[in-house]
């Protein structure tokens, strides 16, 4: 299985930014990247795998778990029932944190965000996270239930701060087409104002 790495490279920064902090050293996991059709339910798993690839390259060298292995871990630790293995049930920030803690013995922290403007109150904490740990963050949503990886931050004194998001909602066929057309796959800086959910941080 050949995966793209550090897909943010070559991306133009947003205008009027004062500082850009980006996490490097990850592989891009997405729908169907390993032959498993997880469209509609696998985005949390793929964000977790992307995070695990970064951890494996920086701190704890071991294979990134498959979707089934992730489900088996959650059953083994008592978070899910046996019928969860082989199902198409999605996972969120809590489950991702549990798996990372089990696999790597690395603590995670969840920041609860009730709206996009409250997210701004965490900007310094997120900035410090990227400066000190540089590990990928997970964004899990309530208003937007799709999982996203945050691999960077662009701060600006003139406009909104922007987050560099990696979206896992893309299939292999779409990825091949975008690569042929020299497009960056599902990656962009984005201002976040209408969001509510959780931000999962990993401290190495």
N, C-alpha and C positions, 0 to 999 in steps of 0.2 A: 504494500500500500504506500503510494507516494503522495505525500501531502505538501502543500505550499507552506513556506515558513516566512514569518515576519512580513505579512502581506501589506503592512502599512508603509513599507519602504517605497519611496517614489511619490507618496501622496503629498500634494501641496498643502501647506499650513493654512488655517483660516486667516482672513484679513485682520489687521489691527491687533494681532496677538503679541503679548509681552514675553511669554515664556511657553515653551513646549516641553513636556516631559512624557516620554514614551517607553513602554516596556518592550524589550526585544528578547528573542530566544524561544519563541513559541511556534508550534505547528498549528495550522488552521484546520480544525475539525468542523464538519458540516453534515447536513443531511446526506445519507447514502454514501459517505466517503469510504466506507469499508464494505459496501455491498448490502448493508442492512437498510431497508426502506423504513425510515423513521419519520417520514414527513407528517407533520401535524402533532407530533408528541415528543420528538427527540431533542428539541433545542437545548433544554437544560443539561441533558447528557453530553451534548457536543460542546457546550460552554465548559462543562466540567473537564472534559477530555483536553480541551485547549489549555485550561489552567494547569492540568496535570502534566502536560508536555513541557510547560515552562518550569514547573517545580522539578521535573526529572532532569532538565538541562542545567539547572542552577544548584540544586541542593541534594535531592535524593534520587539517585539514578536507578530507576526501575521502569518496566514497561507501563505505558498508559493503559488503564483498564478498558475492556470492551464494554458495550452496553449491557450484555448479560452479566459480566463480572460486577459491574456497578450495582445491578439489581441483586445479585447474590450477596454482596457486601451489606446492603441495607437490610436484607432478610437475616443475615448472620448476626448483626448487632441488635436485632429486635425491633428495628424501626418499621419494617414491613412484614406482612404475612407471606407464607410460602408461595401463594398463588401470584405474587408480584413478579416472580422470575418468569420471563418470557412474555409478559404483558406489554401493553402499549400505554401504560400509565406514565404520565410525565412526572418530573421531579423539579423541586424549586431550590431556593437558597439554603434552606435548612438541611435538606438531604445532601446537597453538594458539600456543605460544611462538614457533615458527618463522615462522608466518604474520604475527604481530604484528611481529616483528623485520624481516621482509621488507617489509611494507607501510609501516610507520611509522618504521623504524630506531630502535625503542625496545627496550631490553634487558628481558628477563624473567628471573625467578629462580624455581626450583622448590624448595619445602620438602618434604622427604620425611617422612612421618608413618607410623609403624608401628602406632600405636593412638591412640584418642581421648584418652587421658590424656597422651600425648606431645605432642598438639596444644596442650595447656595451656602447654608450655614455650616455644611460639612466640607466645603471646598478646601479649607486649610488642612483639615484632617486627611482628605484624599490626596492633596498635594504632598503632604509630608509622607504619606504612604508610598507614593511613587518615588520620592527622593530617597527614602530609606530602604524599602523592600523591593520596589519595582515589580512586584508580582501583579498578575492580571486580576482585576476585580470582576465580580459577577453582578449583573443587574437583573433582579427578578421583579416582576411587576404585579400590581393589583389592577390598575387601570389598563395597562398593557401587559398581558399575561405571557408574552414571548420573552425568552431569556436572551440576554446580550452579554458579551464580554467587553469590559472597559480596559483598553490597553494603553490609553494615554490621556493627557489633559493639556488643554491650551488655555492659558489665563489671559485676560484682557482687562485693562482699566477703562476702555472705551465702550466695549460691548459686553455681551454675556460671555461667561466662560464656556468653553466647548469641550465635550468629551469625545475621545476617539473610540468609536464603537465597532466591534467585530460582530457581525450578525451571522448566525449559523443556519439561517433559513434559506439555504441554496442547495440544489442538487448537483450531482457530478456533471450531468449533461449541460446545465446552465453554466457551471464553472468553466467547463472546457470551451464553451462558446465565448464567454467573457475573456478568457485567456487568449483565445485566437484574435479577438478584437482589441487586445491590449488594454482591457479595462480592469480596474481593481475590484475584486469580488466582495461585494457587500461590506464595504468599509468606508466610513466617513466621519468627519468631525461634526458634532451635532450639539446645538444648544438644547437644553432640557428644561421645559417650563411646565408641562402638563403631566408630570410623572408622579406616581405614588407606588411604593413597594419597598424593596429592601436592596441594599448594597452589601455584598459579601466581600470582606477583605481577608487576605491571607498574610500572616506575619511570619516571615522566615528569619 
